[in-house]
Amino acid sequence: MSRPNKALSALGLAMRAGKLAIGEEGVLQAIRSGQARLVVMAEDASDNTRKKFSDKCRHYHVELAECFDRYELGGAIGKEARVLVAVLDEGLARLIRPHLGKSAEVEPIE
């Protein structure tokens, strides 16, 4: 990635603020408990993980974004490779959402 990504920076901020669930179990618990506001899954997640979490997020009505690779995601939060993170704060989720798309000019239509 040639330039710093605002979504990755904001994920680092969320981590420092203690508003991030990480890893498969942590993210699953956050989704089930209703705490997850946004789940970010690495594009290089396994097919099994991709299906499991897209199904869970759909069932619990949690937005799921697939972007970055496991090393970018891990690096953003000061960890080794990470495939899944869940943002637990709506304000931080709102800060991150606009920067998740492939193109910064395109806003998701809800």
N, CA, C and O atoms as a MOPAC input file, in Angstrom:
PM7 MOZYME 1SCF
protein

 N      0.85700 1    -1.18000 1     0.00000 1
 C      0.00000 1     0.00000 1     0.00000 1
 C      0.90200 1     1.24200 1     0.00000 1
 O      1.72000 1     1.42500 1     0.90200 1
 N      0.74400 1     2.07400 1    -1.00300 1
 C      1.68000 1     3.17000 1    -1.18600 1
 C      1.44400 1     4.32400 1    -0.21800 1
 O      2.40500 1     4.91600 1     0.27300 1
 N      0.19900 1     4.65300 1     0.06300 1
 C     -0.05000 1     5.76700 1     0.97400 1
 C     -0.82100 1     5.25300 1     2.18700 1
 O     -1.55000 1     4.26600 1     2.08600 1
 N     -0.66500 1     5.91700 1     3.33400 1
 C     -1.36500 1     5.44500 1     4.52600 1
 C     -2.87100 1     5.47200 1     4.30300 1
 O     -3.40700 1     6.40500 1     3.70400 1
 N     -3.53400 1     4.45200 1     4.78400 1
 C     -4.97800 1     4.37500 1     4.61800 1
 C     -5.65500 1     4.86200 1     5.88900 1
 O     -5.28700 1     4.45100 1     6.98900 1
 N     -6.65200 1     5.74400 1     5.74200 1
 C     -7.32500 1     6.30900 1     6.90200 1
 C     -8.08600 1     5.25100 1     7.69300 1
 O     -8.20600 1     5.36300 1     8.91300 1
 N     -8.59700 1     4.23300 1     7.02200 1
 C     -9.30800 1     3.16100 1     7.72700 1
 C     -8.34200 1     2.40500 1     8.63400 1
 O     -8.67300 1     2.09800 1     9.77900 1
 N     -7.14400 1     2.10300 1     8.12300 1
 C     -6.15300 1     1.39700 1     8.93700 1
 C     -5.71100 1     2.25000 1    10.12200 1
 O     -5.54400 1     1.73500 1    11.22700 1
 N     -5.52400 1     3.53400 1     9.90300 1
 C     -5.15500 1     4.43900 1    10.99400 1
 C     -6.24400 1     4.47200 1    12.05900 1
 O     -5.95500 1     4.45400 1    13.25500 1
 N     -7.49600 1     4.52000 1    11.61600 1
 C     -8.61600 1     4.56100 1    12.55300 1
 C     -8.76200 1     3.23900 1    13.30500 1
 O     -9.16900 1     3.22900 1    14.46700 1
 N     -8.43300 1     2.12100 1    12.64700 1
 C     -8.45800 1     0.82600 1    13.34500 1
 C     -7.39800 1     0.80600 1    14.44800 1
 O     -7.62900 1     0.25800 1    15.52600 1
 N     -6.24500 1     1.40000 1    14.17900 1
 C     -5.20700 1     1.52400 1    15.20300 1
 C     -5.68600 1     2.36500 1    16.37300 1
 O     -5.42300 1     2.03800 1    17.53100 1
 N     -6.38600 1     3.44500 1    16.07100 1
 C     -6.96300 1     4.30900 1    17.10100 1
 C     -7.98300 1     3.53100 1    17.93600 1
 O     -7.99900 1     3.63500 1    19.16200 1
 N     -8.83200 1     2.75300 1    17.26300 1
 C     -9.84300 1     1.94500 1    17.96100 1
 C     -9.17100 1     0.92200 1    18.88400 1
 O     -9.64700 1     0.66700 1    19.99000 1
 N     -8.06400 1     0.34300 1    18.41700 1
 C     -7.32600 1    -0.62900 1    19.22700 1
 C     -6.78300 1     0.03500 1    20.48900 1
 O     -6.91600 1    -0.49900 1    21.59000 1
 N     -6.17100 1     1.20500 1    20.31600 1
 C     -5.60600 1     1.92300 1    21.47100 1
 C     -6.69900 1     2.35500 1    22.44200 1
 O     -6.46300 1     2.45000 1    23.64600 1
 N     -7.89700 1     2.61700 1    21.91400 1
 C     -9.01900 1     3.04500 1    22.75100 1
 C     -9.72300 1     1.85500 1    23.41500 1
 O    -10.63700 1     2.03800 1    24.21900 1
 N     -9.29700 1     0.65000 1    23.07600 1
 C     -9.93500 1    -0.53400 1    23.64600 1
 C    -11.30600 1    -0.81300 1    23.06000 1
 O    -12.14800 1    -1.43400 1    23.70800 1
 N    -11.53400 1    -0.35600 1    21.83400 1
 C    -12.84100 1    -0.50300 1    21.18500 1
 C    -12.78800 1    -1.46300 1    20.00600 1
 O    -13.51800 1    -1.29600 1    19.02900 1
 N    -11.92100 1    -2.47300 1    20.10000 1
 C    -11.75300 1    -3.42700 1    19.01300 1
 C    -11.76000 1    -4.84100 1    19.58600 1
 O    -11.10200 1    -5.11700 1    20.59000 1
 N    -12.50300 1    -5.72500 1    18.94400 1
 C    -12.42200 1    -7.14700 1    19.27300 1
 C    -11.57000 1    -7.77000 1    18.18000 1
 O    -11.75900 1    -7.47300 1    17.00100 1
 N    -10.62500 1    -8.63900 1    18.56200 1
 C     -9.74600 1    -9.23200 1    17.56300 1
 C     -9.75800 1   -10.74500 1    17.64100 1
 O    -10.04500 1   -11.33300 1    18.68400 1
 N     -9.44000 1   -11.36000 1    16.51400 1
 C     -9.40000 1   -12.81400 1    16.45500 1
 C    -10.78000 1   -13.40800 1    16.28900 1
 O    -11.79000 1   -12.75300 1    16.54600 1
 N    -10.81200 1   -14.65200 1    15.85900 1
 C    -12.07500 1   -15.30400 1    15.54500 1
 C    -13.03300 1   -15.34700 1    16.73700 1
 O    -14.20000 1   -14.97700 1    16.60900 1
 N    -12.54200 1   -15.79800 1    17.89700 1
 C    -13.40600 1   -15.90800 1    19.07500 1
 C    -13.89700 1   -14.55400 1    19.57100 1
 O    -15.07600 1   -14.38400 1    19.87900 1
 N    -12.98300 1   -13.59500 1    19.64400 1
 C    -13.34900 1   -12.26500 1    20.11600 1
 C    -14.38300 1   -11.60100 1    19.22700 1
 O    -15.33100 1   -10.98500 1    19.71400 1
 N    -14.19600 1   -11.73000 1    17.91500 1
 C    -15.12800 1   -11.12500 1    16.96300 1
 C    -16.47900 1   -11.83500 1    17.01500 1
 O    -17.52500 1   -11.18800 1    16.98100 1
 N    -16.45600 1   -13.15800 1    17.09700 1
 C    -17.69600 1   -13.94500 1    17.19300 1
 C    -18.49600 1   -13.52900 1    18.42200 1
 O    -19.70900 1   -13.33300 1    18.34200 1
 N    -17.82200 1   -13.39700 1    19.54700 1
 C    -18.47500 1   -12.98400 1    20.79400 1
 C    -19.07400 1   -11.57800 1    20.65500 1
 O    -20.18600 1   -11.32400 1    21.11800 1
 N    -18.33400 1   -10.67400 1    20.01700 1
 C    -18.81500 1    -9.29800 1    19.82800 1
 C    -20.05200 1    -9.26500 1    18.93500 1
 O    -20.97400 1    -8.48700 1    19.18000 1
 N    -20.07500 1   -10.10500 1    17.90300 1
 C    -21.23200 1   -10.15900 1    17.00400 1
 C    -22.44400 1   -10.69500 1    17.75800 1
 O    -23.52000 1   -10.09700 1    17.71800 1
 N    -22.27000 1   -11.81900 1    18.44300 1
 C    -23.38400 1   -12.45800 1    19.16200 1
 C    -23.93800 1   -11.58600 1    20.27600 1
 O    -25.14200 1   -11.59500 1    20.52800 1
 N    -23.07000 1   -10.82900 1    20.94800 1
 C    -23.51000 1   -10.00400 1    22.07600 1
 C    -24.09600 1    -8.66500 1    21.62000 1
 O    -24.60800 1    -7.90000 1    22.43700 1
 N    -24.02100 1    -8.38400 1    20.31900 1
 C    -24.57300 1    -7.12800 1    19.80300 1
 C    -23.62900 1    -5.95100 1    19.95800 1
 O    -24.02800 1    -4.81200 1    19.71400 1
 N    -22.38200 1    -6.19500 1    20.35800 1
 C    -21.42900 1    -5.09800 1    20.53700 1
 C    -20.76700 1    -4.67500 1    19.23300 1
 O    -20.36000 1    -3.52100 1    19.09800 1
 N    -20.65200 1    -5.58300 1    18.27600 1
 C    -19.95000 1    -5.27300 1    17.02600 1
 C    -20.75400 1    -4.28400 1    16.18900 1
 O    -21.93700 1    -4.50000 1    15.92700 1
 N    -20.11300 1    -3.21000 1    15.77600 1
 C    -20.73800 1    -2.20900 1    14.91000 1
 C    -20.28100 1    -2.38200 1    13.46900 1
 O    -20.99300 1    -2.02400 1    12.53100 1
 N    -19.08000 1    -2.93600 1    13.30400 1
 C    -18.49300 1    -3.12900 1    11.98300 1
 C    -17.44700 1    -4.23100 1    12.10500 1
 O    -16.61000 1    -4.20200 1    13.00800 1
 N    -17.49600 1    -5.19300 1    11.20200 1
 C    -16.49300 1    -6.25600 1    11.18100 1
 C    -15.65200 1    -6.07000 1     9.91900 1
 O    -16.18400 1    -5.91300 1     8.82100 1
 N    -14.34100 1    -6.09100 1    10.09300 1
 C    -13.42100 1    -6.00000 1     8.95900 1
 C    -12.69600 1    -7.33900 1     8.85700 1
 O    -12.05100 1    -7.79700 1     9.80000 1
 N    -12.82500 1    -7.95100 1     7.67900 1
 C    -12.19700 1    -9.24200 1     7.42400 1
 C    -11.17300 1    -9.07500 1     6.30400 1
 O    -11.44100 1    -8.41800 1     5.29800 1
 N    -10.00600 1    -9.67300 1     6.48700 1
 C     -8.95900 1    -9.59600 1     5.48000 1
 C     -9.41700 1   -10.27500 1     4.19000 1
 O    -10.12500 1   -11.28200 1     4.22500 1
 N     -9.00900 1    -9.71700 1     3.06300 1
 C     -9.36800 1   -10.29100 1     1.75700 1
 C     -8.76800 1   -11.67500 1     1.56000 1
 O     -9.26700 1   -12.46300 1     0.75600 1
 N     -7.69300 1   -11.97400 1     2.29300 1
 C     -7.06400 1   -13.28000 1     2.14500 1
 C     -7.50400 1   -14.27200 1     3.23700 1
 O     -6.79600 1   -15.23500 1     3.52900 1
 N     -8.66900 1   -14.02700 1     3.82900 1
 C     -9.23100 1   -14.96900 1     4.80300 1
 C     -9.58300 1   -16.27400 1     4.07700 1
 O     -9.85700 1   -16.27700 1     2.87700 1
 N     -9.56900 1   -17.36600 1     4.81800 1
 C     -9.90800 1   -18.66300 1     4.21000 1
 C    -11.38400 1   -18.67400 1     3.80600 1
 O    -12.18800 1   -17.89900 1     4.32400 1
 N    -11.72300 1   -19.55900 1     2.87900 1
 C    -13.11900 1   -19.68100 1     2.44100 1
 C    -14.02800 1   -20.02200 1     3.61000 1
 O    -15.14400 1   -19.51100 1     3.71100 1
 N    -13.54400 1   -20.88800 1     4.49500 1
 C    -14.31900 1   -21.30100 1     5.65500 1
 C    -14.61000 1   -20.10500 1     6.57200 1
 O    -15.74700 1   -19.91200 1     7.00500 1
 N    -13.58800 1   -19.31200 1     6.86000 1
 C    -13.75000 1   -18.12400 1     7.70400 1
 C    -14.66400 1   -17.11300 1     7.01300 1
 O    -15.54000 1   -16.52800 1     7.64900 1
 N    -14.46200 1   -16.91200 1     5.72400 1
 C    -15.28200 1   -15.96900 1     4.96200 1
 C    -16.76400 1   -16.33600 1     5.05100 1
 O    -17.60400 1   -15.47200 1     5.30200 1
 N    -17.08500 1   -17.62200 1     4.84600 1
 C    -18.47900 1   -18.05700 1     4.89200 1
 C    -19.05200 1   -17.92800 1     6.30200 1
 O    -20.15600 1   -17.41400 1     6.48700 1
 N    -18.30400 1   -18.39000 1     7.27900 1
 C    -18.75900 1   -18.36500 1     8.67300 1
 C    -19.11400 1   -16.94100 1     9.10500 1
 O    -20.17600 1   -16.71200 1     9.68400 1
 N    -18.23000 1   -15.99200 1     8.82300 1
 C    -18.45600 1   -14.63600 1     9.31000 1
 C    -19.41300 1   -13.84300 1     8.44300 1
 O    -20.08800 1   -12.94700 1     8.95000 1
 N    -19.49700 1   -14.13600 1     7.15700 1
 C    -20.50500 1   -13.43800 1     6.35400 1
 C    -21.89400 1   -13.91800 1     6.77400 1
 O    -22.83000 1   -13.12000 1     6.82000 1
 N    -22.04200 1   -15.20700 1     7.08100 1
 C    -23.32200 1   -15.73000 1     7.57400 1
 C    -23.68400 1   -15.12100 1     8.92900 1
 O    -24.81800 1   -14.69000 1     9.13600 1
 N    -22.71700 1   -15.08600 1     9.85200 1
 C    -22.96300 1   -14.53000 1    11.20100 1
 C    -23.34200 1   -13.05600 1    11.11300 1
 O    -24.29900 1   -12.61700 1    11.75000 1
 N    -22.59200 1   -12.29700 1    10.32400 1
 C    -22.86700 1   -10.86400 1    10.21700 1
 C    -24.23500 1   -10.61300 1     9.59600 1
 O    -24.96000 1    -9.71400 1    10.02200 1
 N    -24.58700 1   -11.40600 1     8.59200 1
 C    -25.90300 1   -11.26400 1     7.96900 1
 C    -26.99900 1   -11.57200 1     8.99500 1
 O    -27.97400 1   -10.83000 1     9.11100 1
 N    -26.83300 1   -12.65700 1     9.72700 1
 C    -27.83000 1   -13.08100 1    10.72000 1
 C    -28.03100 1   -12.02800 1    11.81500 1
 O    -29.16200 1   -11.75900 1    12.22000 1
 N    -26.94000 1   -11.43800 1    12.28800 1
 C    -27.01800 1   -10.46500 1    13.37900 1
 C    -27.07000 1    -9.01200 1    12.88500 1
 O    -27.01100 1    -8.08200 1    13.68900 1
 N    -27.18000 1    -8.81900 1    11.57200 1
 C    -27.27600 1    -7.48000 1    10.96100 1
 C    -26.09300 1    -6.58700 1    11.31900 1
 O    -26.26100 1    -5.43800 1    11.72600 1
 N    -24.89100 1    -7.14200 1    11.15900 1
 C    -23.66400 1    -6.38500 1    11.39700 1
 C    -22.98500 1    -6.18700 1    10.05100 1
 O    -22.84200 1    -7.13100 1     9.27400 1
 N    -22.57000 1    -4.95700 1     9.77900 1
 C    -21.89600 1    -4.67700 1     8.51000 1
 C    -20.53900 1    -5.38600 1     8.46100 1
 O    -19.77400 1    -5.36400 1     9.42500 1
 N    -20.26300 1    -6.01000 1     7.32500 1
 C    -19.00700 1    -6.72500 1     7.12000 1
 C    -18.28300 1    -6.11600 1     5.92800 1
 O    -18.85900 1    -5.96800 1     4.85000 1
 N    -17.02500 1    -5.76800 1     6.12600 1
 C    -16.20900 1    -5.24200 1     5.02800 1
 C    -15.02400 1    -6.17600 1     4.82200 1
 O    -14.34600 1    -6.55600 1     5.77600 1
 N    -14.78200 1    -6.54100 1     3.56500 1
 C    -13.60600 1    -7.35000 1     3.23300 1
 C    -12.61000 1    -6.44700 1     2.53500 1
 O    -12.83300 1    -6.01100 1     1.40600 1
 N    -11.51600 1    -6.17200 1     3.21400 1
 C    -10.49100 1    -5.31700 1     2.61900 1
 C     -9.16100 1    -5.53800 1     3.32800 1
 O     -9.10400 1    -6.08500 1     4.43000 1
 N     -8.12100 1    -5.11000 1     2.68300 1
 C     -6.74700 1    -5.25600 1     3.16500 1
 C     -6.35700 1    -6.73600 1     3.20100 1
 O     -7.18600 1    -7.61500 1     2.96600 1
 N     -5.09600 1    -6.99100 1     3.49500 1
 C     -4.70100 1    -8.38200 1     3.70400 1
 C     -4.38700 1    -8.56300 1     5.18900 1
 O     -4.38300 1    -7.59700 1     5.95100 1
 N     -4.12800 1    -9.79000 1     5.58600 1
 C     -3.95900 1   -10.08200 1     7.01600 1
 C     -2.78700 1    -9.32200 1     7.63300 1
 O     -2.80600 1    -9.03200 1     8.83000 1
 N     -1.77200 1    -8.99700 1     6.83900 1
 C     -0.60300 1    -8.29400 1     7.37800 1
 C     -0.88600 1    -6.80300 1     7.53700 1
 O     -0.43500 1    -6.18600 1     8.50200 1
 N     -1.62900 1    -6.22300 1     6.59800 1
 C     -2.02200 1    -4.81100 1     6.72800 1
 C     -2.93500 1    -4.63300 1     7.93400 1
 O     -2.77700 1    -3.69200 1     8.71100 1
 N     -3.88600 1    -5.54100 1     8.08100 1
 C     -4.83700 1    -5.47500 1     9.18900 1
 C     -4.11800 1    -5.63900 1    10.52700 1
 O     -4.36400 1    -4.88500 1    11.46900 1
 N     -3.23500 1    -6.62200 1    10.60300 1
 C     -2.46900 1    -6.83900 1    11.83100 1
 C     -1.55100 1    -5.67500 1    12.15000 1
 O     -1.45900 1    -5.23300 1    13.29500 1
 N     -0.87200 1    -5.18400 1    11.12200 1
 C      0.05100 1    -4.06400 1    11.31000 1
 C     -0.65000 1    -2.81200 1    11.81700 1
 O     -0.08700 1    -2.06300 1    12.61500 1
 N     -1.86200 1    -2.58500 1    11.36300 1
 C     -2.62500 1    -1.39800 1    11.75700 1
 C     -2.91500 1    -1.38800 1    13.25800 1
 O     -3.00900 1    -0.32600 1    13.87400 1
 N     -3.05500 1    -2.58600 1    13.84100 1
 C     -3.40300 1    -2.65400 1    15.26600 1
 C     -2.22000 1    -3.09800 1    16.13000 1
 O     -2.38000 1    -3.42400 1    17.30600 1
 N     -1.03500 1    -3.10200 1    15.52300 1
 C      0.16600 1    -3.41500 1    16.28800 1
 C      0.33300 1    -4.88500 1    16.62300 1
 O      0.96400 1    -5.23000 1    17.62200 1
 N     -0.22900 1    -5.74900 1    15.79500 1
 C     -0.13200 1    -7.19800 1    16.01500 1
 C      0.48000 1    -7.85700 1    14.78500 1
 O      0.74000 1    -7.20800 1    13.77300 1
 N      0.70200 1    -9.16600 1    14.90100 1
 C      1.08200 1    -9.94400 1    13.73000 1
 C     -0.12700 1    -9.98900 1    12.80100 1
 O     -1.06800 1    -9.21500 1    12.97800 1
 N     -0.11600 1   -10.84700 1    11.85100 1
 C     -1.22200 1   -10.97900 1    10.90400 1
 C     -2.54300 1   -11.20700 1    11.63700 1
 O     -2.61800 1   -12.02400 1    12.55500 1
 N     -3.57900 1   -10.48500 1    11.22700 1
 C     -4.91900 1   -10.65900 1    11.77500 1
 C     -5.90900 1   -10.72700 1    10.62300 1
 O     -5.82100 1    -9.95300 1     9.67000 1
 N     -6.84700 1   -11.65500 1    10.71500 1
 C     -7.82500 1   -11.83900 1     9.64600 1
 C     -9.13600 1   -11.12400 1     9.97400 1
 O     -9.84600 1   -10.68600 1     9.06900 1
 N     -9.45900 1   -11.00600 1    11.25800 1
 C    -10.73700 1   -10.42300 1    11.66800 1
 C    -10.57900 1    -9.41400 1    12.79400 1
 O     -9.84100 1    -9.64000 1    13.75400 1
 N    -11.28500 1    -8.29900 1    12.66100 1
 C    -11.42100 1    -7.34300 1    13.76400 1
 C    -12.85500 1    -6.82400 1    13.75700 1
 O    -13.48300 1    -6.71200 1    12.70500 1
 N    -13.35700 1    -6.51100 1    14.93700 1
 C    -14.69700 1    -5.92600 1    15.05000 1
 C    -14.57500 1    -4.60900 1    15.78800 1
 O    -13.97300 1    -4.54300 1    16.86000 1
 N    -15.14500 1    -3.56000 1    15.21500 1
 C    -15.16400 1    -2.24500 1    15.85000 1
 C    -16.38300 1    -2.21500 1    16.77100 1
 O    -17.49900 1    -2.51300 1    16.34400 1
 N    -16.16200 1    -1.85300 1    18.04300 1
 C    -17.22000 1    -1.91300 1    19.05300 1
 C    -17.86100 1    -0.56500 1    19.33900 1
 O    -18.77100 1    -0.47900 1    20.16300 1
 N    -17.40800 1     0.47200 1    18.68400 1
 C    -17.90500 1     1.81700 1    18.94200 1
 C    -18.48600 1     2.40100 1    17.65200 1
 O    -17.81600 1     2.41300 1    16.62000 1
 N    -19.71400 1     2.87900 1    17.70600 1
 C    -20.38200 1     3.38300 1    16.50400 1
 C    -19.67500 1     4.61000 1    15.93000 1
 O    -19.58200 1     4.75600 1    14.71200 1
 N    -19.18100 1     5.48400 1    16.78900 1
 C    -18.46900 1     6.67700 1    16.31400 1
 C    -17.22400 1     6.29700 1    15.51900 1
 O    -16.96300 1     6.85900 1    14.45500 1
 N    -16.46500 1     5.35100 1    16.03400 1
 C    -15.27000 1     4.88800 1    15.31800 1
 C    -15.65300 1     4.14500 1    14.04400 1
 O    -14.98000 1     4.28100 1    13.02200 1
 N    -16.72400 1     3.36400 1    14.09300 1
 C    -17.18800 1     2.65200 1    12.89700 1
 C    -17.55700 1     3.65500 1    11.79900 1
 O    -17.24800 1     3.43800 1    10.62700 1
 N    -18.22200 1     4.75800 1    12.18500 1
 C    -18.59100 1     5.80500 1    11.21700 1
 C    -17.35300 1     6.46900 1    10.63100 1
 O    -17.34700 1     6.86400 1     9.46500 1
 N    -16.30900 1     6.59100 1    11.43700 1
 C    -15.05500 1     7.19000 1    10.98500 1
 C    -14.36600 1     6.28300 1     9.95700 1
 O    -13.75000 1     6.76800 1     9.00800 1
 N    -14.47400 1     4.97200 1    10.15300 1
 C    -13.77700 1     3.98900 1     9.32100 1
 C    -14.50800 1     3.68500 1     8.02100 1
 O    -13.87500 1     3.57200 1     6.97200 1
 N    -15.84200 1     3.54900 1     8.07200 1
 C    -16.64100 1     3.10200 1     6.91500 1
 C    -16.31700 1     3.78900 1     5.59100 1
 O    -16.11700 1     3.10300 1     4.58900 1
 N    -16.26000 1     5.12000 1     5.55400 1
 C    -16.04000 1     5.77400 1     4.24800 1
 C    -14.70400 1     5.43400 1     3.59700 1
 O    -14.53500 1     5.64200 1     2.39500 1
 N    -13.75200 1     4.91500 1     4.37000 1
 C    -12.40800 1     4.65600 1     3.84500 1
 C    -12.16100 1     3.18900 1     3.53800 1
 O    -11.03200 1     2.80600 1     3.23100 1
 N    -13.19400 1     2.36100 1     3.61500 1
 C    -13.02200 1     0.92800 1     3.40100 1
 C    -13.12500 1     0.50900 1     1.94500 1
 O    -12.57900 1    -0.52200 1     1.55300 1
 N    -13.81700 1     1.29800 1     1.14900 1
 C    -14.03600 1     0.92300 1    -0.24200 1
 C    -12.76200 1     0.98000 1    -1.06000 1
 O    -11.74500 1     1.51800 1    -0.62200 1
 N    -12.83500 1     0.41800 1    -2.24800 1
 C    -11.68600 1     0.44700 1    -3.16100 1
 C    -11.42100 1     1.87300 1    -3.61900 1
 O    -10.27200 1     2.26900 1    -3.81800 1
 N    -12.48900 1     2.63500 1    -3.78500 1
 C    -12.36000 1     3.99500 1    -4.26200 1
 C    -12.88500 1     4.95700 1    -3.21100 1
 O    -14.01100 1     4.80700 1    -2.73800 1
 N    -12.08200 1     5.93600 1    -2.84500 1
 C    -12.46800 1     6.87500 1    -1.79700 1
 C    -13.64700 1     7.75500 1    -2.21200 1
 O    -14.33000 1     8.30900 1    -1.35100 1
 N    -13.89600 1     7.89300 1    -3.51600 1
 C    -14.96500 1     8.77800 1    -3.98000 1
 C    -16.34900 1     8.12500 1    -3.89700 1
 O    -17.36600 1     8.81800 1    -3.93200 1
 N    -16.38500 1     6.82000 1    -3.78900 1
 C    -17.66900 1     6.11500 1    -3.83000 1
 C    -18.18300 1     5.87800 1    -2.41300 1
 O    -17.51100 1     5.24500 1    -1.59900 1
 N    -19.37100 1     6.38800 1    -2.12700 1
 C    -20.00600 1     6.17800 1    -0.82300 1
 C    -21.02500 1     5.05400 1    -0.95000 1
 O    -21.75400 1     5.00200 1    -1.94000 1
 N    -21.09400 1     4.15200 1     0.02800 1
 C    -22.10100 1     3.09300 1    -0.04700 1
 C    -23.51200 1     3.66500 1     0.07200 1
 O    -23.74800 1     4.59700 1     0.84100 1
 N    -24.43600 1     3.11100 1    -0.68400 1
 C    -25.83300 1     3.54100 1    -0.64400 1
 C    -26.58600 1     2.58600 1     0.25800 1
 O    -26.55800 1     1.37400 1     0.04800 1
 N    -27.26500 1     3.13400 1     1.27100 1
 C    -28.00700 1     2.27300 1     2.20300 1
 C    -29.49700 1     2.46700 1     2.03500 1
 O    -30.28500 1     1.82800 1     2.73200 1

